[in-house]
Amino acid sequence: MTTTDATRDTGRQPRLQDDNDAPDAPDATGPDRATALLAAMTLDEKAAQLVGYWLDQTGVVAPMQGEMAAAADGRTLADITRDGIGQFTRVYGTRPVEPDDRAAWLWAEQRRLKRETRLGIPALVHEECLTGLAAWKAATFPTPLAWGAAFDPDLVEQVGAAIGASMRQLGVHQGLAPVLDVVRDPRWGRVDECIGEDPYLVGTVGTAYVRGLQSAGVDATLKHFLGYSASQAGRNHAPVHAGPREVADVYLPPFVMALRDGGARSVMNSYAEIDGVPVAANGELLTGLLRDELGFDGTVVADYFSVAFLEVMHGIAADRGEAAALALEAGIDVELPTGDAYLAPLVERVRSGLVDEALVDRAVLRVLRQKERLGLLDPQAFEDEPPTGIDLDTPLHRSLAKQLAARSLVLLSNHDGPTGVPVLPLRAGASVAVIGPNADRAEALQGCYSFANHVLASHPDLPLGFAIPTVREVLVDALGDDVVRFAAGCAVTGSDRAGFADAVAVAAASDVAVVVVGDQAGLFGRGTVGEGNDTESLDLPGVQRSLVEAVVATGTPTVMVLLTGRPYAIGWALDGDGDGDVAAGARRPAAVVQAFFPGEEGGTAIADLLTGAASPSGRLPVSLPRAAGAQPYTYLHPRLGVLRTSPPPTRHRSARSASASAGRRSRTTTWSSTRPSAPTPCSRHP
């Protein structure tokens, strides 16, 4: 029988346990269903509630996924879940699936779990939701670094609520967001998942997202507890060397805010170790601090494979059983993405007396209480009809995405052009050369945890499934294809300059050039930024700087637009740093705009800013580095250690002239559009 056959066959009788001493299943309508269920469970049934099951393990969306993936060994899903299951991992988000079809499948599978397992407990379903629900055809919002740049918690809360509503409609109960890691080193690949480098900013904006998501009935998951972003040299999974004061003052406050002010209901551990102790095995953090001091009473879920990593990566466990024992005792309740250590290896240790079953009971009760609160233990759960006609990119989604994108754009510089006025907004009737590797690519607008860059990269023949106009497309619509010329110039990476000649020719023939450069987000080597894409250099990838300088050298006023997931060392573009015989300022663009992966309406928001239909209002949530060699270095650095005889490692200005300070707009600007149809933009104030 196939998995699909087993799912559709809902007429089978409930399976009897092999253990003749198994207690009878409790009354489904009792006042304390969770406690009653725990008392009725066998050890195997308890262990099953502490793990997830990954139905579609295609592509690479988690570290060491290929090495760690558990095989089904020809078993049907009914066989795999014979004792029940705690969670289903990324039902919608591992491969492209039609939302209606997958919802029908999920409802049928949940009904099967209720009717064919002895205790009838449905599975909790979790999904990624950092830039929107990570599912095919779902809206893609700006990346969290853009949330920080927007400085608008109320808007982020609305975005969280819209994402949560989509998830709840699909039968999803838990979202693996937000990321509350405080940026410490821009070389780290996961910077685009973070909100900023200030703990209060991270806590305020992150808490707003938690409130929004949970208002829709979806549990938020705070990650990565604790200190993950402080990994040595900005290397993913590298050790963290941070003292207790730094941990308490910098990395902990966002979690405290999201727990106490936002009421977050789940937490995910960090992969890293702090002072030699892996967080996944650190009871002082996961129990002593998180539960005893902060009063958290929700579930702690393992970051994918992090329990097994105690054996295979950290090397502090001899086998999966010992890894399970260490993690469970420390305070990890649920092993994700699938059962590896918490099933047979853990059960064997309990039965041999090496692990106290009370530790298992503690975790299972937390899981059951979460399911009870979410309505999964309600007799009517999933007895309604599955949703149809599902729209995951509604006008509301698009409106919120555009608002957040527009609020996040940062104007870093805007110098006078040949006519003696600032080059932005673009002059009406001017011919425009649109140049650069990110000018006409939808993927360039999206972050690492967007479905397009996270999953569809493994399915190149499939469309994105929603509208996401590029910067070039929107400028053509706004200005007319008779005045907009395009040349890519180069790719994001590599050394090929063959396209430079076309780019230079297009720029020389135009009144102004807009050069869109930056990153390609991806996973584990499939991009220039994102999880597993750490960097040694903070120069723009490939030959993009040379492309910008070649365009500037034509004498055409040039606007550089950065579509990135991290801050880059662009002092040459802001200060006009000269090289050799080149005079200072000779290679400086007339204007620079910073956009942190602004999502599906990012192209529209950027075009609105360039044309004067909107005014820039974003603030830098991270410092702009001068060079990679001085990192880690943020605005929170102590004064001691900064040499006054040399430029500081980041570009900081006084409050009165803050053109690149974290948390400040680049300059005070009041624009008014020269196009009659455009709304009058608002003034900007520091």
Protein Blocks (a to p, Z undefined) as FASTA:
>chain_A
ZZklmmmmmmbccdddfblkbccdddfkbfblmlmmmmmpcfklmmmmmpccdfblghjf
behklmmpcceklpafklmmmnopfbdchkllmbccdfklmmmmmmmmmmmmmmmpmnlp
acdddddfkbopadehiacdddfklmmmnopaklmmmmmmmmmmmmmmnopabdcdddfb
dcfbfkbmklmmpnbjcfklmmmmmmmmmmmmmmnopacdddddehklmpghhighiacd
ddfklmmmmmmmmmmmmmmmnopabdcddfbdeehiafklmmklmmmmmmmmnopabdcd
ddehklmmmmmmnopafblklmmmmmmmnopabdcfbdfklmmmmmmmmmnopacfklmm
mmmmmmmmmmmmnopmpmkgokaccdehiafbdfklmmmmmmmmmmmpccfbdcddfkop
afbdcdehiacddedjklmcfklmpcfklmklmmmmmmmmbcfhiacddfklmmmmmnop
klcccdehiafbdjbfklmmmmmmmmmmpmbdcddedddddeehiacbdehiacfbfcde
hjllmmmmmmmmnopacddddddfbdcdfklmmnopaehjbcghklgcfbdcddehebjm
lmmmmmmmmnopaccfbdcfbdcdfbfklpccdfkbcfbhpafkbccfbdcddfklcckb
ghiafbdcddddfbfkbccdddddZZ
